[in-house]
Amino acid sequence: MHGELTKLQNKMVSKIRRRCRDRVKRGAALLDREQPGWADKVDISNFEIWEPNRCILGQVFMNVKFKSKHSSGYSRGLIALKFAKVDGSEDEDVTEFGEKKAAHYGFTIGVNDEDEIGEAGIYMETVWEWLAMYWIREIEKRRQLPSVRTFPLLGTSQGAKIWLMDDPA
C-alpha cells in the first residue's frame, strides 16, 4: 500500500475488499450451477488469477470443446458462461466484451473499479491478491473432506477404533 492511509481511504479499502469477497462468492455460486465440480479442476499450485489459462475460468474451461478459435481458457469461459458471444473475433475482443460480467463474478477486476482502487491508495496487485485469496477459500470449502470421527470398538482391549465418515449429502 502507498504509505499511510486516511480514514476515508481505509473505508474505501474495506469496501473494495468486501466487494472482492462478495463477487467471488457470486462467481463460485455461478460455477456451482453451471459447472458442478469446477473446484476439482483448479490446480491451486498453478493458479494465477491474472493469467488467461491459469485463472479460475482458464483452468475450468481450457478443455471445453466448442467451435471457436478462441485459445485461452479465460475466453472459452466467458463464452461458455454467455458473458461473450462466439463471433469469430480474437481472444482480446471476447475478453473486452465479457469483462464487465466477469468482474461482477470476481473473475477479474472491473475497468470501473480501477479509479476507485487508485483513490483508495492501494496497488492493483493487492486487489488481484485479494481476489485470488477469496477464490482459494471458495475452492477449499468445496474440497473439504467429510469429517471423520473415531469410536472405540466394543469388546476390544487394545483400544482399536473404527472410523466413521459423515455422510457428505
PyMOL commands that set and color helices and strands:
alter all, ss='L'
color gray80, all
select helices_A, chain A and resi 7-34+38-41+44-46+56-61+73-80+91-104+113-119+124-143
alter helices_A, ss='H'
color red, helices_A
select strands_A, chain A and resi 148-152+161-165
alter strands_A, ss='S'
color yellow, strands_A
deselect
rebuild
show_as cartoon
